């Protein structure tokens, strides 16, 4: 049985993609465009650089060994050197000027070879129709300093191997790096929700000893007849204490959480060819098609039939 975080990320159909490994020399700068339904990451394998994420005022100092996750795919700039307003170029321009063809290492920059910055860059894509507050509520960026060491020896070794394998010449290197990279996001999110900022972003229940027990029990059996009382029992708390603490740390009621996740499960069924309304309702824990349809429309703004059509448009 999958644990809570693994279950959520698996259900969201997370897939990792490495899009380049770099060898940048000063002065250089890359403007990465925004992209929907992805979480981007940059790991400083060697050297350092600065990162600015659109919509934030902070300039991130990405030192060697640091990892930055940009959960919502916002546009951002990576740069190193003087006058970034002149040296930061659109990603497409950098790819064109460097002659990068999608394989090997992206080599770009100025004439200061002693200042080389090696980055491992990639992104994690998600099913565009799937949503979960765990991802929706993450901050604009997560900066994990000295990530390999803080995450543990196994992650340090993993990141080092990704840096060696990605874009290298060894057979299977890119595939090995790609599969290893899929562990990065889960580890980064775990580090974040176990930190002090999780409650500020409405994710405190995932690291709370009692509340997380209730969430884990629900995710393992989402079609059970859950009530606040039953969730509180799973948490080992009184009904009132559980409800108050859940609302405080998650900015939503327990049953709002239950309903939202059940609708995500229903969406996955509705996307499968040949499935019925009754199957979607049953998978979401509803015995009545009509009550399921009513809740589904309230949560998504569409009836199940309208949602299915939106996912499978008729091609002319």
N, C-alpha and C positions, 0 to 999 in steps of 0.2 A: 504494500500500500504506500502510495506516495505521500510525503509530508506536505504540509500546508503550502509552502512557497512553491515547491516543485509542481504540485497539482495545479496551481493557478497559472504558472508560466507554461506548463504543458498544454493546458486547455486553451491558452491564447495562441497556440501554434507558433511559438517563438522559433525563429531560425536565424542563425548567425551567418554573417557574410564578411569576409575580409576584403577590403577594397584597395588597400595598398600598404606597402612598407616603404618608408622614406629614407633618403639620405639628403638632408637639407643643409646648406651652408649659408652663413650670413652674407648679405642680408636677404631674407626670404619672407614670404607671407602668402597664405592661402585662405581665400574666403570660400567656405563650404556652404552651399545653399541649403535652405530648409527642405525637409522632406517629411511627408506624413506617414504615420504608422511605423516609425522606426525609432530606435534608441541608438545613438551613435557613441562610439568610444574611441579614445586616443590614449595609448600607453607609451610613455617616454622610455624606450628601451635603452637609449644612450643620449646624453646631452639633455637640453632643456629648451623650453619655448614659453611664450605667453599665449593665453587663450581668452578671447572675449566672446561671450554668448549674447546674442541679440535679446534685448529686453532686460538685461542686467547691467549694473554699473561697475561690477567687479572685474578686474583683470586677473585671471588665474595664472599663477606662476607654476607651470607644470615642470617640476624638477625630475631629474632622472629617477626612475622607479615609481613615479606617480601615474595614477590613472584618472581620467576624467570621463564620466558618463554624461551624455546629453540626452535625457530620457525621451523628450518630446520631438526630437528631430529638428530643433530650432537652428536657424542659420548661425554660423559662428566663424570667427577668424582665428587662425593659428599663425604666429609670426615670431621672428627673432631678428633683431638688428635695428638700425636707425630708421626714423621716419616711416612708421608702418603705413601711414596714409598714402605713401608713394610705393611701398614695396608689396603691400597686400594685393594680390591679383585673384580674380575669379578662378575657381578650381579648373574649369574648362580651359582657361588660358594657360594655366600652369601645365596641364596635361599636354596641351598643344606645343608649348615652348620646349618642354622637356623631351618630347617625342615618346612619351610613355604609352605603351600599347596594351597595358593591362596585365602584363606579366613581369616578374622580377621586381626590382626596386625602383621607386620613383626618385630619380636624381634631379635636384633643382636647387638654384640659389646663386649666391655671389661667389666672390673669389677669396673666401676665408675658410679654407678646408679644415683648419684646426678647430673650427667651431661646429663640427658636424652634429646634427640632431637626427637621431634615428627614432621614428615613430612607427608603431603598429596601429593601423587605423581600420576600423570596421563598423558595421552596424548590425543591429538585431531587428528583424522585421516581424510584424504581428499581423494577424488576420484583421483587415480593416473594419470588419463588422463586429469584432469582439472588443469588449471594454471591461476594465476592472479598476476599481478605485486604487488598488495598489500601484498601478502604473499612472493612472490619471493624476494622482496627488503627489507624485514625486516632484521635487523642486526642479527649476530650470537646468541645473547641473549638479552632479555629485562629484566632488573632488576628493579622492582618497590618496592621501600623501604616503609615500613610501609603501605603496600598496602591497607589493610582494611580501614584505616583512610583516606588515600588520595583518594580512590575511592568513599568514601561516606559511610554513616552509613549502608545502605542496603547491600553493598558489604562486609563490616566488619561482619555484622550479617550472611551473606551467607557463608563466609569463616569459621566463627566460627561453624556454623551448619554442614558444610561439614566435619570439623575436628571431630565433635562429632558423626556424623552419619556413616562416612566411616569406614568399618570394625568393627562396633559396633554390639550389640546384638539385637537392636530394629528391629521389623519387618519392612521391606521396607527401612531400613536405607541406604543400598548401592545404591538403585535406586534413592532415594531422593538426595544423595550426587552426583551421576552421573549427574542427570538432572541439578542440580544447578551448577555443574562444567562447563557446556556448556556456561554459561554466562561469565565465567572468561576470555576466550580468546578474546571475543568481547570487553569486558571492557578493557583488557590489551592493545589491538591494538588501541582502541580509545584513551587511555591515551598516548600511544606512538605518534600517529599521531597528537595529539594536543600539543605535546611538541616541544622543540627547534630542535630536531635531525631529524625530519621527512624530511625536505628539503634536508639534507645531504644525505639521502638514496633514494632520488627521489620519495618522497611521499607527497610533500608539498601541492599538489592540494587538497588533501582530507581534509585538515584543513583550506584552504584558503576560506574565506567567499564567494567570487564570483565564483572561479573555481569549488568549490564543488557543487554549484547550477547547473552548467552545467553538471557535472558528474551525479548528482542525476536525472536531467531531462533525460539524455541519458539512464541511467539504467532502468528508469521507462518505456521508450518506445524505446527500442534499434532498432526496425525495421523501425522506421521513417527515412525519407530521410535526415539524418544529414549531415550538412556541417560545416565548421569552422564558417561561418557567423551565422548559426542557434545556434550553441553552444555558440558563443559569445553573442547572444541575450539572451539566457537563463541565462548567467552569468551577464548580465547587463553591458557588456563591449564592446568596439570597437573591430572589427575583429583583427586589428593589435596588440592591447594591450593584448587581450586574447591569441592570438597565441604565442606571445613572453613570456608572463608570464607562460603559460602552459609548454612550452618548457623548461623554466628556472627551474621550480619547479619539473618537471616530467622527464626530459631528454628524451623526446619523443614528437612527434607532437600530436595534438588532434585527428587527423584522424588515426594515428597509434594505439592510445588507442582504438578508436571505432572499428577498424578492428580486433584487438586482442580479444576483448570481444565478438564480433559477432562470431568469430570462436569457442570460448568456448561454446556458445549457440548451434552452429551447431553440435559440438561434442556430446552434450547431446542427441540431436535428433538422430544422427547416431548410438548411443549405444542402442536405443530402438528397439526391434524386430519389423519387418514389416514396418518400416518407409522408405520413398522414398527420393531420392536425392532432388526432388523438395520441399519436406517438410523441409529438412535441410536448403536448400537455402532460403526458405521463412522465416524460423525462424531466420535466420541471416540477414534478410533485403535485400535479392537479388531476383530480378525478373527473372534473367537469370541463368539457371543451369550452363552454360559454364563459365560465369564470376565468379560465386561462386566457381566452381571447380578450376579455375585458382588461385584465391586468397587463397583458402584453402590449395592448394599444396605449394604455396609460403610461407605461414605462418607455416605450419606443416611439410613440406617435404614429405607429402603423399597425394595422391588423396583421396577424400571421401571414395571411395570403398576400398582402401588399409587401411585406418584408421579403417573402420568398420570391416574388416577382422582381423586386429591386436587386436581388442577388443573382437572378437568372433571367436577364432581359432577353426578349425575343430578338434574334439577329435577323436583319433583313438580307 
